[in-house]
Amino acid sequence: MTKICCVCSKVEEDGDWITDCVTSATKRFTHGYCPACYDDVMEDLGRIVNMRNSVRPPVVQGVSNYDIADVCA
């Protein structure tokens, strides 16, 4: 099965990712990421995770969340 990048549409041919590729209509494709797009996506994901972790509400000492027993009682 031939891999095609879901971001930039490069096609993997013999281990190389190429832009200009002539393919036959009988080839089967699977989508994924080329190495460059994968690195970009992982970098963006890291930024999102760091941003999300930095805006979490502070933990207040002595205050606990409800236990399931409190809710079901």
Distance bins in CASP14 RR format, pairs under 12 A and 6 or more apart:
PFRMAT RR
TARGET T0000
AUTHOR 0000-0000-0000
RMODE 2
METHOD distances of the structure
MODEL  1
1 11 0 0 0 0 0 1 0 0 0 0 0
1 12 0 0 0 0 0 1 0 0 0 0 0
1 23 0 0 0 0 0 1 0 0 0 0 0
1 27 0 0 0 0 1 0 0 0 0 0 0
1 28 1 0 1 0 0 0 0 0 0 0 0
1 29 1 0 0 1 0 0 0 0 0 0 0
1 30 1 0 1 0 0 0 0 0 0 0 0
1 31 0 0 0 0 0 1 0 0 0 0 0
1 32 0 0 0 0 0 1 0 0 0 0 0
2 10 0 0 0 0 0 1 0 0 0 0 0
2 11 1 0 0 1 0 0 0 0 0 0 0
2 12 1 0 0 1 0 0 0 0 0 0 0
2 13 1 0 0 1 0 0 0 0 0 0 0
2 14 0 0 0 0 0 1 0 0 0 0 0
2 15 0 0 0 0 0 1 0 0 0 0 0
2 17 0 0 0 0 0 1 0 0 0 0 0
2 18 0 0 0 0 0 1 0 0 0 0 0
2 21 0 0 0 0 1 0 0 0 0 0 0
2 22 0 0 0 0 0 1 0 0 0 0 0
2 23 1 0 0 1 0 0 0 0 0 0 0
2 24 0 0 0 0 1 0 0 0 0 0 0
2 26 0 0 0 0 0 1 0 0 0 0 0
2 27 1 0 1 0 0 0 0 0 0 0 0
2 28 1 0 0 1 0 0 0 0 0 0 0
2 29 1 0 1 0 0 0 0 0 0 0 0
2 30 1 0 0 1 0 0 0 0 0 0 0
2 31 0 0 0 0 0 1 0 0 0 0 0
2 32 0 0 0 0 0 1 0 0 0 0 0
3 9 0 0 0 0 0 1 0 0 0 0 0
3 10 0 0 0 0 1 0 0 0 0 0 0
3 11 1 0 0 1 0 0 0 0 0 0 0
3 12 1 0 1 0 0 0 0 0 0 0 0
3 13 0 0 0 0 1 0 0 0 0 0 0
3 14 0 0 0 0 0 1 0 0 0 0 0
3 15 0 0 0 0 1 0 0 0 0 0 0
3 16 0 0 0 0 0 1 0 0 0 0 0
3 17 0 0 0 0 1 0 0 0 0 0 0
3 18 0 0 0 0 0 1 0 0 0 0 0
3 21 0 0 0 0 0 1 0 0 0 0 0
3 23 0 0 0 0 0 1 0 0 0 0 0
3 27 0 0 0 0 0 1 0 0 0 0 0
3 28 0 0 0 0 0 1 0 0 0 0 0
3 29 1 0 0 1 0 0 0 0 0 0 0
3 30 1 0 1 0 0 0 0 0 0 0 0
3 31 1 0 0 1 0 0 0 0 0 0 0
3 32 1 0 0 1 0 0 0 0 0 0 0
3 33 0 0 0 0 1 0 0 0 0 0 0
3 34 0 0 0 0 1 0 0 0 0 0 0
3 35 0 0 0 0 0 1 0 0 0 0 0
3 37 0 0 0 0 0 1 0 0 0 0 0
3 38 0 0 0 0 0 1 0 0 0 0 0
4 10 1 0 0 1 0 0 0 0 0 0 0
4 11 1 0 1 0 0 0 0 0 0 0 0
4 12 1 0 0 1 0 0 0 0 0 0 0
4 13 0 0 0 0 0 1 0 0 0 0 0
4 17 0 0 0 0 1 0 0 0 0 0 0
4 18 0 0 0 0 0 1 0 0 0 0 0
4 19 0 0 0 0 0 1 0 0 0 0 0
4 21 0 0 0 0 1 0 0 0 0 0 0
4 23 0 0 0 0 1 0 0 0 0 0 0
4 27 0 0 0 0 1 0 0 0 0 0 0
4 28 0 0 0 0 0 1 0 0 0 0 0
4 29 1 0 1 0 0 0 0 0 0 0 0
4 30 1 0 0 1 0 0 0 0 0 0 0
4 31 1 0 1 0 0 0 0 0 0 0 0
4 32 1 0 0 1 0 0 0 0 0 0 0
4 33 0 0 0 0 0 1 0 0 0 0 0
4 34 0 0 0 0 1 0 0 0 0 0 0
4 37 0 0 0 0 0 1 0 0 0 0 0
5 11 1 0 0 1 0 0 0 0 0 0 0
5 12 0 0 0 0 1 0 0 0 0 0 0
5 17 1 0 0 1 0 0 0 0 0 0 0
5 18 0 0 0 0 0 1 0 0 0 0 0
5 19 0 0 0 0 1 0 0 0 0 0 0
5 21 0 0 0 0 0 1 0 0 0 0 0
5 29 0 0 0 0 0 1 0 0 0 0 0
5 30 0 0 0 0 0 1 0 0 0 0 0
5 31 1 0 0 1 0 0 0 0 0 0 0
5 32 1 0 0 1 0 0 0 0 0 0 0
5 33 1 0 1 0 0 0 0 0 0 0 0
5 34 1 0 1 0 0 0 0 0 0 0 0
5 35 0 0 0 0 1 0 0 0 0 0 0
5 36 0 0 0 0 1 0 0 0 0 0 0
5 37 1 0 1 0 0 0 0 0 0 0 0
5 38 0 0 0 0 1 0 0 0 0 0 0
5 40 0 0 0 0 0 1 0 0 0 0 0
5 41 0 0 0 0 0 1 0 0 0 0 0
6 29 0 0 0 0 0 1 0 0 0 0 0
6 30 0 0 0 0 1 0 0 0 0 0 0
6 31 1 0 1 0 0 0 0 0 0 0 0
6 32 1 0 1 0 0 0 0 0 0 0 0
6 33 1 0 0 1 0 0 0 0 0 0 0
6 34 0 0 0 0 1 0 0 0 0 0 0
6 37 1 0 0 1 0 0 0 0 0 0 0
6 38 0 0 0 0 0 1 0 0 0 0 0
6 41 0 0 0 0 1 0 0 0 0 0 0
7 17 0 0 0 0 0 1 0 0 0 0 0
7 31 0 0 0 0 1 0 0 0 0 0 0
7 32 0 0 0 0 1 0 0 0 0 0 0
7 33 1 0 0 1 0 0 0 0 0 0 0
7 34 1 0 0 1 0 0 0 0 0 0 0
7 35 0 0 0 0 0 1 0 0 0 0 0
7 36 0 0 0 0 1 0 0 0 0 0 0
7 37 1 0 1 0 0 0 0 0 0 0 0
7 38 0 0 0 0 1 0 0 0 0 0 0
7 39 0 0 0 0 0 1 0 0 0 0 0
7 40 1 0 0 1 0 0 0 0 0 0 0
7 41 1 0 0 1 0 0 0 0 0 0 0
7 44 0 0 0 0 0 1 0 0 0 0 0
8 17 0 0 0 0 1 0 0 0 0 0 0
8 18 0 0 0 0 0 1 0 0 0 0 0
8 19 1 0 0 1 0 0 0 0 0 0 0
8 31 0 0 0 0 0 1 0 0 0 0 0
8 32 0 0 0 0 0 1 0 0 0 0 0
8 33 0 0 0 0 1 0 0 0 0 0 0
8 34 1 0 0 1 0 0 0 0 0 0 0
8 35 0 0 0 0 0 1 0 0 0 0 0
8 36 1 0 0 1 0 0 0 0 0 0 0
8 37 1 0 1 0 0 0 0 0 0 0 0
8 38 0 0 0 0 0 1 0 0 0 0 0
8 40 0 0 0 0 1 0 0 0 0 0 0
8 41 0 0 0 0 0 1 0 0 0 0 0
9 17 0 0 0 0 0 1 0 0 0 0 0
9 18 0 0 0 0 0 1 0 0 0 0 0
9 19 1 0 0 1 0 0 0 0 0 0 0
9 20 0 0 0 0 0 1 0 0 0 0 0
9 21 0 0 0 0 1 0 0 0 0 0 0
9 23 0 0 0 0 0 1 0 0 0 0 0
9 29 0 0 0 0 0 1 0 0 0 0 0
9 31 0 0 0 0 1 0 0 0 0 0 0
9 32 0 0 0 0 0 1 0 0 0 0 0
9 33 0 0 0 0 0 1 0 0 0 0 0
9 34 0 0 0 0 1 0 0 0 0 0 0
9 37 0 0 0 0 1 0 0 0 0 0 0
10 16 0 0 0 0 1 0 0 0 0 0 0
10 17 1 0 1 0 0 0 0 0 0 0 0
10 18 1 0 0 1 0 0 0 0 0 0 0
10 19 1 0 1 0 0 0 0 0 0 0 0
10 20 0 0 0 0 1 0 0 0 0 0 0
10 21 1 0 0 1 0 0 0 0 0 0 0
10 31 0 0 0 0 0 1 0 0 0 0 0
10 32 0 0 0 0 0 1 0 0 0 0 0
10 33 0 0 0 0 1 0 0 0 0 0 0
10 34 1 0 1 0 0 0 0 0 0 0 0
10 35 0 0 0 0 1 0 0 0 0 0 0
10 36 0 0 0 0 1 0 0 0 0 0 0
10 37 0 0 0 0 1 0 0 0 0 0 0
10 38 0 0 0 0 0 1 0 0 0 0 0
11 17 1 0 0 1 0 0 0 0 0 0 0
11 18 1 0 0 1 0 0 0 0 0 0 0
11 19 0 0 0 0 1 0 0 0 0 0 0
11 20 0 0 0 0 1 0 0 0 0 0 0
11 21 1 0 1 0 0 0 0 0 0 0 0
11 22 0 0 0 0 1 0 0 0 0 0 0
11 23 1 0 0 1 0 0 0 0 0 0 0
11 27 0 0 0 0 1 0 0 0 0 0 0
11 29 0 0 0 0 1 0 0 0 0 0 0
11 30 0 0 0 0 0 1 0 0 0 0 0
11 31 0 0 0 0 0 1 0 0 0 0 0
11 32 0 0 0 0 0 1 0 0 0 0 0
11 34 0 0 0 0 1 0 0 0 0 0 0
12 18 1 0 0 1 0 0 0 0 0 0 0
12 19 0 0 0 0 0 1 0 0 0 0 0
12 21 0 0 0 0 1 0 0 0 0 0 0
12 23 0 0 0 0 0 1 0 0 0 0 0
12 27 0 0 0 0 0 1 0 0 0 0 0
12 29 0 0 0 0 0 1 0 0 0 0 0
12 30 0 0 0 0 1 0 0 0 0 0 0
12 31 0 0 0 0 0 1 0 0 0 0 0
12 32 0 0 0 0 1 0 0 0 0 0 0
12 33 0 0 0 0 0 1 0 0 0 0 0
12 34 1 0 0 1 0 0 0 0 0 0 0
12 35 0 0 0 0 1 0 0 0 0 0 0
12 37 0 0 0 0 0 1 0 0 0 0 0
13 19 0 0 0 0 0 1 0 0 0 0 0
13 20 0 0 0 0 0 1 0 0 0 0 0
13 21 1 0 0 1 0 0 0 0 0 0 0
13 22 0 0 0 0 0 1 0 0 0 0 0
13 23 0 0 0 0 1 0 0 0 0 0 0
13 27 0 0 0 0 0 1 0 0 0 0 0
13 34 0 0 0 0 0 1 0 0 0 0 0
14 21 0 0 0 0 0 1 0 0 0 0 0
15 34 0 0 0 0 0 1 0 0 0 0 0
15 35 0 0 0 0 0 1 0 0 0 0 0
16 34 0 0 0 0 1 0 0 0 0 0 0
16 35 0 0 0 0 0 1 0 0 0 0 0
17 32 0 0 0 0 0 1 0 0 0 0 0
17 33 0 0 0 0 1 0 0 0 0 0 0
17 34 1 0 1 0 0 0 0 0 0 0 0
17 35 1 0 0 1 0 0 0 0 0 0 0
17 36 1 0 0 1 0 0 0 0 0 0 0
17 37 0 0 0 0 1 0 0 0 0 0 0
17 38 0 0 0 0 0 1 0 0 0 0 0
18 34 0 0 0 0 1 0 0 0 0 0 0
19 34 0 0 0 0 1 0 0 0 0 0 0
19 36 0 0 0 0 0 1 0 0 0 0 0
21 27 0 0 0 0 1 0 0 0 0 0 0
21 29 0 0 0 0 0 1 0 0 0 0 0
23 29 0 0 0 0 1 0 0 0 0 0 0
31 37 0 0 0 0 0 1 0 0 0 0 0
32 38 0 0 0 0 1 0 0 0 0 0 0
32 41 0 0 0 0 0 1 0 0 0 0 0
33 39 0 0 0 0 1 0 0 0 0 0 0
33 40 0 0 0 0 1 0 0 0 0 0 0
33 41 1 0 0 1 0 0 0 0 0 0 0
33 42 0 0 0 0 1 0 0 0 0 0 0
33 44 0 0 0 0 0 1 0 0 0 0 0
33 45 0 0 0 0 0 1 0 0 0 0 0
34 40 0 0 0 0 1 0 0 0 0 0 0
34 41 0 0 0 0 0 1 0 0 0 0 0
35 41 0 0 0 0 0 1 0 0 0 0 0
35 42 0 0 0 0 0 1 0 0 0 0 0
36 42 0 0 0 0 0 1 0 0 0 0 0
36 43 0 0 0 0 0 1 0 0 0 0 0
37 43 0 0 0 0 0 1 0 0 0 0 0
37 44 0 0 0 0 0 1 0 0 0 0 0
38 44 0 0 0 0 0 1 0 0 0 0 0
38 45 0 0 0 0 0 1 0 0 0 0 0
39 45 0 0 0 0 0 1 0 0 0 0 0
39 46 0 0 0 0 0 1 0 0 0 0 0
40 46 0 0 0 0 0 1 0 0 0 0 0
40 47 0 0 0 0 0 1 0 0 0 0 0
41 47 0 0 0 0 0 1 0 0 0 0 0
41 48 0 0 0 0 0 1 0 0 0 0 0
42 48 0 0 0 0 0 1 0 0 0 0 0
42 49 0 0 0 0 0 1 0 0 0 0 0
43 49 0 0 0 0 0 1 0 0 0 0 0
43 50 0 0 0 0 0 1 0 0 0 0 0
44 50 0 0 0 0 0 1 0 0 0 0 0
44 51 0 0 0 0 0 1 0 0 0 0 0
45 51 0 0 0 0 0 1 0 0 0 0 0
45 52 0 0 0 0 0 1 0 0 0 0 0
46 52 0 0 0 0 1 0 0 0 0 0 0
46 53 0 0 0 0 1 0 0 0 0 0 0
46 54 0 0 0 0 0 1 0 0 0 0 0
47 53 0 0 0 0 0 1 0 0 0 0 0
47 54 0 0 0 0 0 1 0 0 0 0 0
48 54 0 0 0 0 0 1 0 0 0 0 0
48 55 0 0 0 0 0 1 0 0 0 0 0
49 55 0 0 0 0 0 1 0 0 0 0 0
49 56 0 0 0 0 0 1 0 0 0 0 0
50 56 0 0 0 0 0 1 0 0 0 0 0
57 63 0 0 0 0 0 1 0 0 0 0 0
57 65 0 0 0 0 0 1 0 0 0 0 0
59 65 0 0 0 0 0 1 0 0 0 0 0
64 70 0 0 0 0 1 0 0 0 0 0 0
65 71 0 0 0 0 0 1 0 0 0 0 0
66 72 0 0 0 0 1 0 0 0 0 0 0
66 73 0 0 0 0 0 1 0 0 0 0 0
67 73 0 0 0 0 1 0 0 0 0 0 0
END
